[in-house]
């Protein structure tokens, strides 16, 4: 049987890979194996997938690299769940960087950029030669995922890159015509962005993001309707505000941010809602975040992490956000979307430019944007194939 090697980091990236690997296994067309990087391993194992890690490819000649990794691990701080894997990941990656640029430049790069300095192509060569996959599938993450695609190209193994959002930063390498044989993207706007960067029309396919497929499962739509009925929201306009924190400075380029922006935006939305008896504002704090102080009013409801997000989105008419991916998920679930501008992360989440937000406005124009939204219906859900099926069809070209 043919073999597909999926390579993914944690968070939203492994969530894209899991449904693909599970569907591939169920189809019987090929055997999926997941190179699960850092926090992706527990997620992949919990999904019943075969998992490999950097530590599985350590050899007797890697003693110096493992010592490097143990030294770097001491500087991470906090609890390390898998010290053996962390030492192998850091050590082999750092050894590759030293091999490429020399010890002095490698240490300087790590001090300046941390793990972002890594591109462990040599280690991925080692893994690819041992696994011998017929196809490599990764997401748009840099470092080891990017190294897997580069290594696959050098070894003559076809590869598919599945992009989660807009490829704003990743276009630097994903825009290259020789990076991955096929690129799967969220929508036509992202496709056009990559075509303008140099990809050919045959190389970029609009599939959607498999990690979002569960948003519109039939049972989820029913649960959304049940929430509206149970809460008495059937004849109300339901607005969702997912909370965010705005940093004083951009973490990468140092541009000044405005930490007061989220509170000012929320205050403007609350003022609009409280002036209208037919509206409800749901405030969704992030995990572990303190609740904002709000007026005591039944039209303002905290819908915390104990509320499953997908059904909540189907009980919602409009999402207002700065740059939260909840805005994108809401759009995909049929919600209207208003983006509040002014965040240092605006450029990384251009929701209006990519046809996702209905409006993108500063705080001062929130009320006007909400006035314009009144009367607009939810978006019709497209009855198209799921992103998982569409990405599998792209993969099928190589299997």
C-alpha positions, -999 to +999 in steps of 0.1 A: +000+000+000+012+035-007+021+058+022+014+095+028+035+114+053+016+143+069+038+168+087+022+193+111+028+214+141+001+218+168-029+241+172-048+248+140-023+230+118-028+195+132-065+202+132-063+205+094-043+173+091-064+150+114-095+149+092-074+144+061-054+115+076-085+099+091-104+101+058-074+087+039-072+057+063-109+051+059-107+051+021-080+025+021-061+042-007-030+048+013-015+045+047-013+078+067+017+085+089+019+118+109+052+134+117+037+153+147+058+183+157+058+196+192+023+199+206+007+180+176+016+146+189-011+141+216-038+154+192-028+130+164-026+101+188-060+109+203-073+108+168-060+072+164-033+081+139+001+065+135+026+091+149+063+095+144+085+122+160+121+135+158+132+113+187+123+082+166+151+091+142+180+098+166+211+078+159+242+069+179+260+098+161+236+124+175+251+127+210+264+163+204+231+173+189+212+160+219+234+179+243+227+210+223+190+203+225+192+197+263+209+231+267+184+249+246+156+231+264+167+247+297+160+281+283+124+274+274+110+278+309+079+261+321+070+224+320+082+203+291+058+175+285+082+153+265+118+161+273+132+134+250+113+147+220+120+184+228+157+177+231+157+158+198+137+185+180+158+214+193+191+196+190+187+182+155+173+215+143+201+235+158+227+210+145+213+215+110+215+253+114+252+250+126+260+228+097+245+254+073+259+287+087+285+278+114+282+278+152+287+315+158+260+326+133+237+298+144+239+309+181+232+345+171+202+335+149+187+315+177+192+343+203+175+367+179+147+345+164+144+314+186+129+284+169+120+306+139+156+304+129+153+267+122+149+250+088+160+214+094+162+201+058+190+177+066+170+161+094+139+159+072+160+142+045+169+116+071+132+111+081+120+110+045+146+084+034+136+061+062+098+065+059+099+065+021+064+081+015+048+083-019+034+118-010+042+145+016+014+167+029+020+196+051+004+229+061+018+264+057+040+264+088+077+273+085+106+253+100+101+215+098+070+216+077+087+238+051+119+217+054+098+186+046+086+201+014+121+212+004+135+178+013+107+160-007+115+181-037+152+172-035+143+135-032+117+135-060+088+129-037+056+149-047+041+172-020+009+191-013+008+222+009-026+230+026-028+267+036-049+275+066-057+312+061-042+339+038-005+331+033+004+367+041+038+359+055+042+324+040+039+338+004+077+343+007+082+306+001+047+292-009+046+317-037+076+301-053+066+279-083+088+251-072+075+249-036+051+219-034+035+204-064+000+216-054-012+242-030-047+240-015-062+274-003-091+288+016-108+308-012-104+324-046-089+356-031-060+336-016-056+317-049-053+350-068-028+363-042-005+333-048-009+335-086+002+371-084+033+359-065+043+336-093+024+303-089+007+289-120-031+284-122-027+246-123-007+246-091-032+264-067-066+249-060-094+263-039-104+236-014-112+254+019-096+244+052-103+209+064-100+221+100-133+241+095-154+213+081-170+204+114-184+239+116-213+231+093-221+195+103-259+189+102-260+183+139-242+215+146-269+235+127-296+219+147-278+227+179-275+264+169-313+265+163-319+249+197-297+276+214-318+304+198-350+287+208-339+280+244-326+315+249-356+333+233-334+347+205-355+336+175-366+372+169-335+389+182-304+401+164-275+381+180-241+396+179-209+378+190-178+395+203-148+371+209-125+389+233-089+397+224-058+413+239-039+439+219-002+441+228+016+474+234+041+465+206+040+441+177+059+410+188+080+407+157+086+442+143+081+464+174+053+486+159+033+503+187-001+488+195-031+502+214-039+480+244-071+500+249-085+491+215-104+459+225-122+476+254-131+507+233-145+485+205-165+464+229-179+495+246-191+508+212-208+475+204-224+474+238-237+510+235-253+501+202-269+469+215-283+485+247-300+512+226-320+485+208-344+461+225-343+435+197-305+429+200-284+406+221-246+407+226-227+375+233-192+380+248-169+350+244-138+353+266-107+333+257-097+304+279-084+315+313-092+352+306-109+374+332-144+386+322-147+422+311-168+445+333-201+450+315-235+465+325-259+441+342-285+436+314-301+404+300-291+415+265-254+410+274-246+373+278-212+357+285-208+327+263-176+313+276-155+283+266-181+260+281-203+270+251-192+249+220-181+274+194-196+259+163-233+257+176-229+292+190-219+305+156-250+290+141-270+308+168-253+341+159-262+366+131-231+388+132-195+385+146-176+417+154-139+412+159-104+427+156-084+398+141-098+367+159-101+336+137-136+333+152-146+360+127-135+337+098-152+307+114-183+328+118-183+338+081-179+301+071-208+292+094-230+319+077-226+349+100-221+384+088-188+399+099-176+434+109-139+438+115-126+466+138-094+481+124-065+495+144-048+463+156-011+458+149-022+425+134-045+440+108-021+432+079-020+395+089-059+392+090-072+413+060-107+399+063-124+425+040-098+423+013-102+386+011-140+388+008-147+376+043-157+407+063-187+427+052-171+458+066-137+469+081-140+500+101-123+520+129-139+521+164-155+554+156-175+539+127-187+507+145-222+521+151-225+531+115-214+497+103-239+480+127-267+503+114-258+492+078-259+455+089-295+457+103-318+439+079-291+418+063-298+380+064-272+354+074-251+340+045-264+310+027-243+279+034-228+265+002-238+229-005-204+220-019-180+192-010-162+195+023-127+208+023-115+174+034-129+157+003-115+184-020-080+182-005-082+144-008-090+148-045-059+169-050-038+143-031-053+116-053-035+129-083-003+115-068-016+082-054 
